[in-house]
Amino acid sequence: MAVTVLAAWLVGARSARRRKLGFWCFLSSNVLWIAWGWSAHAYALVVLQFALAAINIRGARKNDTAAT
């Protein structure tokens, strides 16, 4: 959860470098939530995290495009 909160803070930054780091933190948090959800048999959470990871990847790509 802490990684997710950190990621949200970083994505809201003005610096493109911090936003990029935020997206990587979001992807890391997705992996952590998937690992926890799988071990807890919380499969809806696992599916949600895959969907959120796709959205995070889209956001990271858009952030990279906007920076150039």
mmJSON file of the N, C-alpha and C atoms, coordinates in Angstrom:
{"data_MODEL":{"atom_site":{
"group_PDB":["ATOM","ATOM","ATOM","ATOM","ATOM","ATOM","ATOM","ATOM","ATOM","ATOM","ATOM","ATOM","ATOM","ATOM","ATOM","ATOM","ATOM","ATOM","ATOM","ATOM","ATOM","ATOM","ATOM","ATOM","ATOM","ATOM","ATOM","ATOM","ATOM","ATOM","ATOM","ATOM","ATOM","ATOM","ATOM","ATOM","ATOM","ATOM","ATOM","ATOM","ATOM","ATOM","ATOM","ATOM","ATOM","ATOM","ATOM","ATOM","ATOM","ATOM","ATOM","ATOM","ATOM","ATOM","ATOM","ATOM","ATOM","ATOM","ATOM","ATOM","ATOM","ATOM","ATOM","ATOM","ATOM","ATOM","ATOM","ATOM","ATOM","ATOM","ATOM","ATOM","ATOM","ATOM","ATOM","ATOM","ATOM","ATOM","ATOM","ATOM","ATOM","ATOM","ATOM","ATOM","ATOM","ATOM","ATOM","ATOM","ATOM","ATOM","ATOM","ATOM","ATOM","ATOM","ATOM","ATOM","ATOM","ATOM","ATOM","ATOM","ATOM","ATOM","ATOM","ATOM","ATOM","ATOM","ATOM","ATOM","ATOM","ATOM","ATOM","ATOM","ATOM","ATOM","ATOM","ATOM","ATOM","ATOM","ATOM","ATOM","ATOM","ATOM","ATOM","ATOM","ATOM","ATOM","ATOM","ATOM","ATOM","ATOM","ATOM","ATOM","ATOM","ATOM","ATOM","ATOM","ATOM","ATOM","ATOM","ATOM","ATOM","ATOM","ATOM","ATOM","ATOM","ATOM","ATOM","ATOM","ATOM","ATOM","ATOM","ATOM","ATOM","ATOM","ATOM","ATOM","ATOM","ATOM","ATOM","ATOM","ATOM","ATOM","ATOM","ATOM","ATOM","ATOM","ATOM","ATOM","ATOM","ATOM","ATOM","ATOM","ATOM","ATOM","ATOM","ATOM","ATOM","ATOM","ATOM","ATOM","ATOM","ATOM","ATOM","ATOM","ATOM","ATOM","ATOM","ATOM","ATOM","ATOM","ATOM","ATOM","ATOM","ATOM","ATOM","ATOM","ATOM","ATOM","ATOM","ATOM","ATOM","ATOM","ATOM","ATOM"],
"id":[1,2,3,4,5,6,7,8,9,10,11,12,13,14,15,16,17,18,19,20,21,22,23,24,25,26,27,28,29,30,31,32,33,34,35,36,37,38,39,40,41,42,43,44,45,46,47,48,49,50,51,52,53,54,55,56,57,58,59,60,61,62,63,64,65,66,67,68,69,70,71,72,73,74,75,76,77,78,79,80,81,82,83,84,85,86,87,88,89,90,91,92,93,94,95,96,97,98,99,100,101,102,103,104,105,106,107,108,109,110,111,112,113,114,115,116,117,118,119,120,121,122,123,124,125,126,127,128,129,130,131,132,133,134,135,136,137,138,139,140,141,142,143,144,145,146,147,148,149,150,151,152,153,154,155,156,157,158,159,160,161,162,163,164,165,166,167,168,169,170,171,172,173,174,175,176,177,178,179,180,181,182,183,184,185,186,187,188,189,190,191,192,193,194,195,196,197,198,199,200,201,202,203,204],
"type_symbol":["N","C","C","N","C","C","N","C","C","N","C","C","N","C","C","N","C","C","N","C","C","N","C","C","N","C","C","N","C","C","N","C","C","N","C","C","N","C","C","N","C","C","N","C","C","N","C","C","N","C","C","N","C","C","N","C","C","N","C","C","N","C","C","N","C","C","N","C","C","N","C","C","N","C","C","N","C","C","N","C","C","N","C","C","N","C","C","N","C","C","N","C","C","N","C","C","N","C","C","N","C","C","N","C","C","N","C","C","N","C","C","N","C","C","N","C","C","N","C","C","N","C","C","N","C","C","N","C","C","N","C","C","N","C","C","N","C","C","N","C","C","N","C","C","N","C","C","N","C","C","N","C","C","N","C","C","N","C","C","N","C","C","N","C","C","N","C","C","N","C","C","N","C","C","N","C","C","N","C","C","N","C","C","N","C","C","N","C","C","N","C","C","N","C","C","N","C","C","N","C","C","N","C","C"],
"label_atom_id":["N","CA","C","N","CA","C","N","CA","C","N","CA","C","N","CA","C","N","CA","C","N","CA","C","N","CA","C","N","CA","C","N","CA","C","N","CA","C","N","CA","C","N","CA","C","N","CA","C","N","CA","C","N","CA","C","N","CA","C","N","CA","C","N","CA","C","N","CA","C","N","CA","C","N","CA","C","N","CA","C","N","CA","C","N","CA","C","N","CA","C","N","CA","C","N","CA","C","N","CA","C","N","CA","C","N","CA","C","N","CA","C","N","CA","C","N","CA","C","N","CA","C","N","CA","C","N","CA","C","N","CA","C","N","CA","C","N","CA","C","N","CA","C","N","CA","C","N","CA","C","N","CA","C","N","CA","C","N","CA","C","N","CA","C","N","CA","C","N","CA","C","N","CA","C","N","CA","C","N","CA","C","N","CA","C","N","CA","C","N","CA","C","N","CA","C","N","CA","C","N","CA","C","N","CA","C","N","CA","C","N","CA","C","N","CA","C","N","CA","C","N","CA","C","N","CA","C","N","CA","C","N","CA","C","N","CA","C"],
"label_alt_id":[null,null,null,null,null,null,null,null,null,null,null,null,null,null,null,null,null,null,null,null,null,null,null,null,null,null,null,null,null,null,null,null,null,null,null,null,null,null,null,null,null,null,null,null,null,null,null,null,null,null,null,null,null,null,null,null,null,null,null,null,null,null,null,null,null,null,null,null,null,null,null,null,null,null,null,null,null,null,null,null,null,null,null,null,null,null,null,null,null,null,null,null,null,null,null,null,null,null,null,null,null,null,null,null,null,null,null,null,null,null,null,null,null,null,null,null,null,null,null,null,null,null,null,null,null,null,null,null,null,null,null,null,null,null,null,null,null,null,null,null,null,null,null,null,null,null,null,null,null,null,null,null,null,null,null,null,null,null,null,null,null,null,null,null,null,null,null,null,null,null,null,null,null,null,null,null,null,null,null,null,null,null,null,null,null,null,null,null,null,null,null,null,null,null,null,null,null,null,null,null,null,null,null,null],
"label_comp_id":["MET","MET","MET","ALA","ALA","ALA","VAL","VAL","VAL","THR","THR","THR","VAL","VAL","VAL","LEU","LEU","LEU","ALA","ALA","ALA","ALA","ALA","ALA","TRP","TRP","TRP","LEU","LEU","LEU","VAL","VAL","VAL","GLY","GLY","GLY","ALA","ALA","ALA","ARG","ARG","ARG","SER","SER","SER","ALA","ALA","ALA","ARG","ARG","ARG","ARG","ARG","ARG","ARG","ARG","ARG","LYS","LYS","LYS","LEU","LEU","LEU","GLY","GLY","GLY","PHE","PHE","PHE","TRP","TRP","TRP","CYS","CYS","CYS","PHE","PHE","PHE","LEU","LEU","LEU","SER","SER","SER","SER","SER","SER","ASN","ASN","ASN","VAL","VAL","VAL","LEU","LEU","LEU","TRP","TRP","TRP","ILE","ILE","ILE","ALA","ALA","ALA","TRP","TRP","TRP","GLY","GLY","GLY","TRP","TRP","TRP","SER","SER","SER","ALA","ALA","ALA","HIS","HIS","HIS","ALA","ALA","ALA","TYR","TYR","TYR","ALA","ALA","ALA","LEU","LEU","LEU","VAL","VAL","VAL","VAL","VAL","VAL","LEU","LEU","LEU","GLN","GLN","GLN","PHE","PHE","PHE","ALA","ALA","ALA","LEU","LEU","LEU","ALA","ALA","ALA","ALA","ALA","ALA","ILE","ILE","ILE","ASN","ASN","ASN","ILE","ILE","ILE","ARG","ARG","ARG","GLY","GLY","GLY","ALA","ALA","ALA","ARG","ARG","ARG","LYS","LYS","LYS","ASN","ASN","ASN","ASP","ASP","ASP","THR","THR","THR","ALA","ALA","ALA","ALA","ALA","ALA","THR","THR","THR"],
"label_asym_id":["A","A","A","A","A","A","A","A","A","A","A","A","A","A","A","A","A","A","A","A","A","A","A","A","A","A","A","A","A","A","A","A","A","A","A","A","A","A","A","A","A","A","A","A","A","A","A","A","A","A","A","A","A","A","A","A","A","A","A","A","A","A","A","A","A","A","A","A","A","A","A","A","A","A","A","A","A","A","A","A","A","A","A","A","A","A","A","A","A","A","A","A","A","A","A","A","A","A","A","A","A","A","A","A","A","A","A","A","A","A","A","A","A","A","A","A","A","A","A","A","A","A","A","A","A","A","A","A","A","A","A","A","A","A","A","A","A","A","A","A","A","A","A","A","A","A","A","A","A","A","A","A","A","A","A","A","A","A","A","A","A","A","A","A","A","A","A","A","A","A","A","A","A","A","A","A","A","A","A","A","A","A","A","A","A","A","A","A","A","A","A","A","A","A","A","A","A","A","A","A","A","A","A","A"],
"label_entity_id":["1","1","1","1","1","1","1","1","1","1","1","1","1","1","1","1","1","1","1","1","1","1","1","1","1","1","1","1","1","1","1","1","1","1","1","1","1","1","1","1","1","1","1","1","1","1","1","1","1","1","1","1","1","1","1","1","1","1","1","1","1","1","1","1","1","1","1","1","1","1","1","1","1","1","1","1","1","1","1","1","1","1","1","1","1","1","1","1","1","1","1","1","1","1","1","1","1","1","1","1","1","1","1","1","1","1","1","1","1","1","1","1","1","1","1","1","1","1","1","1","1","1","1","1","1","1","1","1","1","1","1","1","1","1","1","1","1","1","1","1","1","1","1","1","1","1","1","1","1","1","1","1","1","1","1","1","1","1","1","1","1","1","1","1","1","1","1","1","1","1","1","1","1","1","1","1","1","1","1","1","1","1","1","1","1","1","1","1","1","1","1","1","1","1","1","1","1","1","1","1","1","1","1","1"],
"label_seq_id":[1,1,1,2,2,2,3,3,3,4,4,4,5,5,5,6,6,6,7,7,7,8,8,8,9,9,9,10,10,10,11,11,11,12,12,12,13,13,13,14,14,14,15,15,15,16,16,16,17,17,17,18,18,18,19,19,19,20,20,20,21,21,21,22,22,22,23,23,23,24,24,24,25,25,25,26,26,26,27,27,27,28,28,28,29,29,29,30,30,30,31,31,31,32,32,32,33,33,33,34,34,34,35,35,35,36,36,36,37,37,37,38,38,38,39,39,39,40,40,40,41,41,41,42,42,42,43,43,43,44,44,44,45,45,45,46,46,46,47,47,47,48,48,48,49,49,49,50,50,50,51,51,51,52,52,52,53,53,53,54,54,54,55,55,55,56,56,56,57,57,57,58,58,58,59,59,59,60,60,60,61,61,61,62,62,62,63,63,63,64,64,64,65,65,65,66,66,66,67,67,67,68,68,68],
"pdbx_PDB_ins_code":[null,null,null,null,null,null,null,null,null,null,null,null,null,null,null,null,null,null,null,null,null,null,null,null,null,null,null,null,null,null,null,null,null,null,null,null,null,null,null,null,null,null,null,null,null,null,null,null,null,null,null,null,null,null,null,null,null,null,null,null,null,null,null,null,null,null,null,null,null,null,null,null,null,null,null,null,null,null,null,null,null,null,null,null,null,null,null,null,null,null,null,null,null,null,null,null,null,null,null,null,null,null,null,null,null,null,null,null,null,null,null,null,null,null,null,null,null,null,null,null,null,null,null,null,null,null,null,null,null,null,null,null,null,null,null,null,null,null,null,null,null,null,null,null,null,null,null,null,null,null,null,null,null,null,null,null,null,null,null,null,null,null,null,null,null,null,null,null,null,null,null,null,null,null,null,null,null,null,null,null,null,null,null,null,null,null,null,null,null,null,null,null,null,null,null,null,null,null,null,null,null,null,null,null],
"Cartn_x":[0.824,0.0,0.877,1.954,2.845,3.445,3.781,4.333,3.28,2.033,0.946,0.769,0.819,0.672,1.859,3.062,4.243,4.118,3.657,3.493,2.51,1.394,0.399,0.996,1.803,2.459,3.413,4.194,5.174,4.521,3.459,2.784,2.216,1.889,1.365,2.427,3.687,4.783,4.869,5.479,5.696,6.86,7.807,8.997,8.662,9.047,8.818,9.557,10.729,11.523,10.784,10.202,9.453,8.18,7.509,6.311,6.666,7.769,8.212,8.508,9.189,9.457,8.151,7.17,5.859,5.188,5.263,4.663,5.36,6.685,7.408,7.014,6.809,6.345,4.961,4.084,2.752,2.846,3.704,3.854,4.41,5.334,5.854,4.752,3.921,2.834,1.825,1.611,0.719,1.25,2.544,3.159,3.005,3.249,3.118,1.677,0.7,-0.705,-1.104,-0.582,-0.889,-0.333,0.9,1.5,0.676,0.267,-0.534,-1.913,-2.536,-3.867,-3.869,-2.838,-2.756,-2.612,-1.751,-1.54,-2.772,-3.558,-4.768,-6.008,-5.81,-6.916,-7.932,-7.447,-8.294,-8.159,-8.793,-8.587,-9.185,-10.216,-10.757,-9.711,-8.973,-7.904,-6.807,-6.488,-5.463,-5.893,-7.135,-7.649,-7.629,-8.061,-8.046,-6.634,-5.652,-4.272,-3.72,-4.128,-3.718,-4.32,-5.569,-6.223,-5.543,-5.253,-4.582,-3.163,-2.49,-1.141,-1.212,-2.226,-2.392,-2.611,-3.419,-3.655,-2.371,-1.596,-0.326,0.672,0.707,1.597,1.171,-0.121,-0.643,-0.244,-0.391,-0.019,1.463,2.283,3.732,4.1,3.462,3.735,3.306,2.145,1.678,2.589,3.096,4.021,5.303,5.819,7.025,6.799,5.637,5.324,5.185,4.591,4.395,5.707,6.673,7.957,8.81,8.541,9.372,8.785],
"Cartn_y":[-1.18,0.0,1.256,1.223,2.383,2.709,1.686,1.912,2.577,2.177,2.772,4.244,4.574,5.969,6.798,6.261,6.951,7.202,6.195,6.331,7.44,7.5,8.543,9.919,10.045,11.316,11.716,10.762,11.054,11.375,10.691,10.93,12.344,12.902,14.259,15.344,14.954,15.925,16.701,17.859,18.666,18.137,17.53,17.014,15.743,15.725,14.537,13.328,13.567,12.467,11.821,12.654,12.112,11.407,11.949,11.276,9.905,9.833,8.552,7.558,8.024,7.179,6.737,7.627,7.294,6.165,6.19,5.11,3.779,3.822,2.595,2.096,3.022,2.626,2.009,2.597,2.015,0.592,0.378,-0.973,-1.934,-1.451,-2.289,-2.627,-1.641,-1.9,-2.882,-2.809,-3.774,-5.198,-5.362,-6.689,-7.158,-6.25,-6.611,-6.994,-6.201,-6.525,-7.85,-8.132,-9.409,-10.563,-10.434,-11.498,-11.728,-10.65,-10.792,-11.364,-10.84,-11.319,-12.783,-13.205,-14.612,-15.517,-15.12,-15.954,-15.956,-14.879,-14.788,-15.293,-15.802,-16.28,-15.171,-13.955,-12.791,-12.506,-13.358,-13.315,-12.076,-11.508,-10.25,-9.144,-9.136,-8.155,-8.351,-9.594,-9.894,-9.363,-9.611,-9.12,-7.596,-6.974,-5.514,-4.978,-5.602,-5.116,-5.25,-6.294,-6.399,-5.261,-4.937,-3.822,-2.505,-2.294,-1.064,-0.981,-2.111,-2.118,-1.674,-2.135,-1.711,-0.208,0.327,1.771,2.514,1.975,2.598,2.594,1.519,1.452,2.492,2.63,3.649,5.045,5.309,6.602,6.883,5.873,6.042,6.379,5.711,5.999,7.411,7.818,9.175,10.216,9.912,10.817,10.951,9.846,9.898,10.701,10.544,11.264,12.757,13.111,14.518,15.211,14.449,15.033,15.406,14.778,15.057,16.133],
"Cartn_z":[0.0,0.0,0.0,0.74,0.817,-0.549,-1.329,-2.666,-3.553,-3.427,-4.207,-3.859,-2.584,-2.154,-2.65,-2.536,-3.04,-4.541,-5.262,-6.713,-7.061,-6.354,-6.602,-6.348,-5.309,-4.995,-6.128,-6.603,-7.641,-8.987,-9.328,-10.605,-10.664,-9.521,-9.472,-9.509,-9.632,-9.622,-10.932,-10.882,-12.092,-12.919,-12.264,-12.943,-13.733,-15.0,-15.84,-15.271,-14.71,-14.127,-12.947,-12.08,-10.934,-11.384,-12.395,-12.914,-13.464,-14.195,-14.748,-13.624,-12.593,-11.432,-10.784,-10.741,-10.183,-10.93,-12.261,-13.038,-12.771,-12.614,-12.278,-10.884,-9.961,-8.622,-8.7,-9.538,-9.712,-10.241,-11.236,-11.785,-10.735,-9.913,-8.822,-7.829,-7.527,-6.582,-7.171,-8.493,-9.128,-8.938,-9.122,-8.949,-7.5,-6.558,-5.14,-4.786,-5.292,-5.025,-5.661,-6.857,-7.519,-6.694,-6.221,-5.4,-4.143,-3.494,-2.277,-2.595,-3.634,-4.01,-4.392,-5.084,-5.493,-4.268,-3.344,-2.147,-1.24,-1.289,-0.465,-1.203,-2.424,-3.263,-3.531,-3.638,-3.942,-5.442,-6.242,-7.68,-8.332,-7.755,-8.287,-8.15,-7.058,-6.867,-7.902,-8.197,-9.201,-10.567,-10.947,-12.228,-12.252,-11.165,-11.063,-11.254,-10.643,-10.738,-12.152,-12.878,-14.279,-15.093,-14.83,-15.532,-15.179,-13.911,-13.492,-14.049,-14.157,-14.748,-16.207,-16.936,-18.329,-18.405,-17.508,-17.471,-17.109,-16.182,-15.801,-16.959,-17.717,-18.881,-19.916,-20.119,-21.038,-20.557,-19.27,-18.713,-18.852,-18.634,-18.762,-20.201,-21.144,-22.56,-22.925,-22.448,-22.729,-22.076,-20.89,-20.214,-21.018,-21.55,-22.364,-23.637,-24.25,-25.484,-25.209,-24.088,-23.747,-23.41,-22.927,-22.537,-23.74,-24.901,-26.093,-26.942],
"occupancy":[1.0,1.0,1.0,1.0,1.0,1.0,1.0,1.0,1.0,1.0,1.0,1.0,1.0,1.0,1.0,1.0,1.0,1.0,1.0,1.0,1.0,1.0,1.0,1.0,1.0,1.0,1.0,1.0,1.0,1.0,1.0,1.0,1.0,1.0,1.0,1.0,1.0,1.0,1.0,1.0,1.0,1.0,1.0,1.0,1.0,1.0,1.0,1.0,1.0,1.0,1.0,1.0,1.0,1.0,1.0,1.0,1.0,1.0,1.0,1.0,1.0,1.0,1.0,1.0,1.0,1.0,1.0,1.0,1.0,1.0,1.0,1.0,1.0,1.0,1.0,1.0,1.0,1.0,1.0,1.0,1.0,1.0,1.0,1.0,1.0,1.0,1.0,1.0,1.0,1.0,1.0,1.0,1.0,1.0,1.0,1.0,1.0,1.0,1.0,1.0,1.0,1.0,1.0,1.0,1.0,1.0,1.0,1.0,1.0,1.0,1.0,1.0,1.0,1.0,1.0,1.0,1.0,1.0,1.0,1.0,1.0,1.0,1.0,1.0,1.0,1.0,1.0,1.0,1.0,1.0,1.0,1.0,1.0,1.0,1.0,1.0,1.0,1.0,1.0,1.0,1.0,1.0,1.0,1.0,1.0,1.0,1.0,1.0,1.0,1.0,1.0,1.0,1.0,1.0,1.0,1.0,1.0,1.0,1.0,1.0,1.0,1.0,1.0,1.0,1.0,1.0,1.0,1.0,1.0,1.0,1.0,1.0,1.0,1.0,1.0,1.0,1.0,1.0,1.0,1.0,1.0,1.0,1.0,1.0,1.0,1.0,1.0,1.0,1.0,1.0,1.0,1.0,1.0,1.0,1.0,1.0,1.0,1.0,1.0,1.0,1.0,1.0,1.0,1.0],
"B_iso_or_equiv":[0.0,0.0,0.0,0.0,0.0,0.0,0.0,0.0,0.0,0.0,0.0,0.0,0.0,0.0,0.0,0.0,0.0,0.0,0.0,0.0,0.0,0.0,0.0,0.0,0.0,0.0,0.0,0.0,0.0,0.0,0.0,0.0,0.0,0.0,0.0,0.0,0.0,0.0,0.0,0.0,0.0,0.0,0.0,0.0,0.0,0.0,0.0,0.0,0.0,0.0,0.0,0.0,0.0,0.0,0.0,0.0,0.0,0.0,0.0,0.0,0.0,0.0,0.0,0.0,0.0,0.0,0.0,0.0,0.0,0.0,0.0,0.0,0.0,0.0,0.0,0.0,0.0,0.0,0.0,0.0,0.0,0.0,0.0,0.0,0.0,0.0,0.0,0.0,0.0,0.0,0.0,0.0,0.0,0.0,0.0,0.0,0.0,0.0,0.0,0.0,0.0,0.0,0.0,0.0,0.0,0.0,0.0,0.0,0.0,0.0,0.0,0.0,0.0,0.0,0.0,0.0,0.0,0.0,0.0,0.0,0.0,0.0,0.0,0.0,0.0,0.0,0.0,0.0,0.0,0.0,0.0,0.0,0.0,0.0,0.0,0.0,0.0,0.0,0.0,0.0,0.0,0.0,0.0,0.0,0.0,0.0,0.0,0.0,0.0,0.0,0.0,0.0,0.0,0.0,0.0,0.0,0.0,0.0,0.0,0.0,0.0,0.0,0.0,0.0,0.0,0.0,0.0,0.0,0.0,0.0,0.0,0.0,0.0,0.0,0.0,0.0,0.0,0.0,0.0,0.0,0.0,0.0,0.0,0.0,0.0,0.0,0.0,0.0,0.0,0.0,0.0,0.0,0.0,0.0,0.0,0.0,0.0,0.0,0.0,0.0,0.0,0.0,0.0,0.0],
"pdbx_formal_charge":[null,null,null,null,null,null,null,null,null,null,null,null,null,null,null,null,null,null,null,null,null,null,null,null,null,null,null,null,null,null,null,null,null,null,null,null,null,null,null,null,null,null,null,null,null,null,null,null,null,null,null,null,null,null,null,null,null,null,null,null,null,null,null,null,null,null,null,null,null,null,null,null,null,null,null,null,null,null,null,null,null,null,null,null,null,null,null,null,null,null,null,null,null,null,null,null,null,null,null,null,null,null,null,null,null,null,null,null,null,null,null,null,null,null,null,null,null,null,null,null,null,null,null,null,null,null,null,null,null,null,null,null,null,null,null,null,null,null,null,null,null,null,null,null,null,null,null,null,null,null,null,null,null,null,null,null,null,null,null,null,null,null,null,null,null,null,null,null,null,null,null,null,null,null,null,null,null,null,null,null,null,null,null,null,null,null,null,null,null,null,null,null,null,null,null,null,null,null,null,null,null,null,null,null],
"auth_seq_id":[1,1,1,2,2,2,3,3,3,4,4,4,5,5,5,6,6,6,7,7,7,8,8,8,9,9,9,10,10,10,11,11,11,12,12,12,13,13,13,14,14,14,15,15,15,16,16,16,17,17,17,18,18,18,19,19,19,20,20,20,21,21,21,22,22,22,23,23,23,24,24,24,25,25,25,26,26,26,27,27,27,28,28,28,29,29,29,30,30,30,31,31,31,32,32,32,33,33,33,34,34,34,35,35,35,36,36,36,37,37,37,38,38,38,39,39,39,40,40,40,41,41,41,42,42,42,43,43,43,44,44,44,45,45,45,46,46,46,47,47,47,48,48,48,49,49,49,50,50,50,51,51,51,52,52,52,53,53,53,54,54,54,55,55,55,56,56,56,57,57,57,58,58,58,59,59,59,60,60,60,61,61,61,62,62,62,63,63,63,64,64,64,65,65,65,66,66,66,67,67,67,68,68,68],
"auth_comp_id":["MET","MET","MET","ALA","ALA","ALA","VAL","VAL","VAL","THR","THR","THR","VAL","VAL","VAL","LEU","LEU","LEU","ALA","ALA","ALA","ALA","ALA","ALA","TRP","TRP","TRP","LEU","LEU","LEU","VAL","VAL","VAL","GLY","GLY","GLY","ALA","ALA","ALA","ARG","ARG","ARG","SER","SER","SER","ALA","ALA","ALA","ARG","ARG","ARG","ARG","ARG","ARG","ARG","ARG","ARG","LYS","LYS","LYS","LEU","LEU","LEU","GLY","GLY","GLY","PHE","PHE","PHE","TRP","TRP","TRP","CYS","CYS","CYS","PHE","PHE","PHE","LEU","LEU","LEU","SER","SER","SER","SER","SER","SER","ASN","ASN","ASN","VAL","VAL","VAL","LEU","LEU","LEU","TRP","TRP","TRP","ILE","ILE","ILE","ALA","ALA","ALA","TRP","TRP","TRP","GLY","GLY","GLY","TRP","TRP","TRP","SER","SER","SER","ALA","ALA","ALA","HIS","HIS","HIS","ALA","ALA","ALA","TYR","TYR","TYR","ALA","ALA","ALA","LEU","LEU","LEU","VAL","VAL","VAL","VAL","VAL","VAL","LEU","LEU","LEU","GLN","GLN","GLN","PHE","PHE","PHE","ALA","ALA","ALA","LEU","LEU","LEU","ALA","ALA","ALA","ALA","ALA","ALA","ILE","ILE","ILE","ASN","ASN","ASN","ILE","ILE","ILE","ARG","ARG","ARG","GLY","GLY","GLY","ALA","ALA","ALA","ARG","ARG","ARG","LYS","LYS","LYS","ASN","ASN","ASN","ASP","ASP","ASP","THR","THR","THR","ALA","ALA","ALA","ALA","ALA","ALA","THR","THR","THR"],
"auth_asym_id":["A","A","A","A","A","A","A","A","A","A","A","A","A","A","A","A","A","A","A","A","A","A","A","A","A","A","A","A","A","A","A","A","A","A","A","A","A","A","A","A","A","A","A","A","A","A","A","A","A","A","A","A","A","A","A","A","A","A","A","A","A","A","A","A","A","A","A","A","A","A","A","A","A","A","A","A","A","A","A","A","A","A","A","A","A","A","A","A","A","A","A","A","A","A","A","A","A","A","A","A","A","A","A","A","A","A","A","A","A","A","A","A","A","A","A","A","A","A","A","A","A","A","A","A","A","A","A","A","A","A","A","A","A","A","A","A","A","A","A","A","A","A","A","A","A","A","A","A","A","A","A","A","A","A","A","A","A","A","A","A","A","A","A","A","A","A","A","A","A","A","A","A","A","A","A","A","A","A","A","A","A","A","A","A","A","A","A","A","A","A","A","A","A","A","A","A","A","A","A","A","A","A","A","A"],
"auth_atom_id":["N","CA","C","N","CA","C","N","CA","C","N","CA","C","N","CA","C","N","CA","C","N","CA","C","N","CA","C","N","CA","C","N","CA","C","N","CA","C","N","CA","C","N","CA","C","N","CA","C","N","CA","C","N","CA","C","N","CA","C","N","CA","C","N","CA","C","N","CA","C","N","CA","C","N","CA","C","N","CA","C","N","CA","C","N","CA","C","N","CA","C","N","CA","C","N","CA","C","N","CA","C","N","CA","C","N","CA","C","N","CA","C","N","CA","C","N","CA","C","N","CA","C","N","CA","C","N","CA","C","N","CA","C","N","CA","C","N","CA","C","N","CA","C","N","CA","C","N","CA","C","N","CA","C","N","CA","C","N","CA","C","N","CA","C","N","CA","C","N","CA","C","N","CA","C","N","CA","C","N","CA","C","N","CA","C","N","CA","C","N","CA","C","N","CA","C","N","CA","C","N","CA","C","N","CA","C","N","CA","C","N","CA","C","N","CA","C","N","CA","C","N","CA","C","N","CA","C","N","CA","C","N","CA","C","N","CA","C"],
"pdbx_PDB_model_num":[1,1,1,1,1,1,1,1,1,1,1,1,1,1,1,1,1,1,1,1,1,1,1,1,1,1,1,1,1,1,1,1,1,1,1,1,1,1,1,1,1,1,1,1,1,1,1,1,1,1,1,1,1,1,1,1,1,1,1,1,1,1,1,1,1,1,1,1,1,1,1,1,1,1,1,1,1,1,1,1,1,1,1,1,1,1,1,1,1,1,1,1,1,1,1,1,1,1,1,1,1,1,1,1,1,1,1,1,1,1,1,1,1,1,1,1,1,1,1,1,1,1,1,1,1,1,1,1,1,1,1,1,1,1,1,1,1,1,1,1,1,1,1,1,1,1,1,1,1,1,1,1,1,1,1,1,1,1,1,1,1,1,1,1,1,1,1,1,1,1,1,1,1,1,1,1,1,1,1,1,1,1,1,1,1,1,1,1,1,1,1,1,1,1,1,1,1,1,1,1,1,1,1,1]
}}}
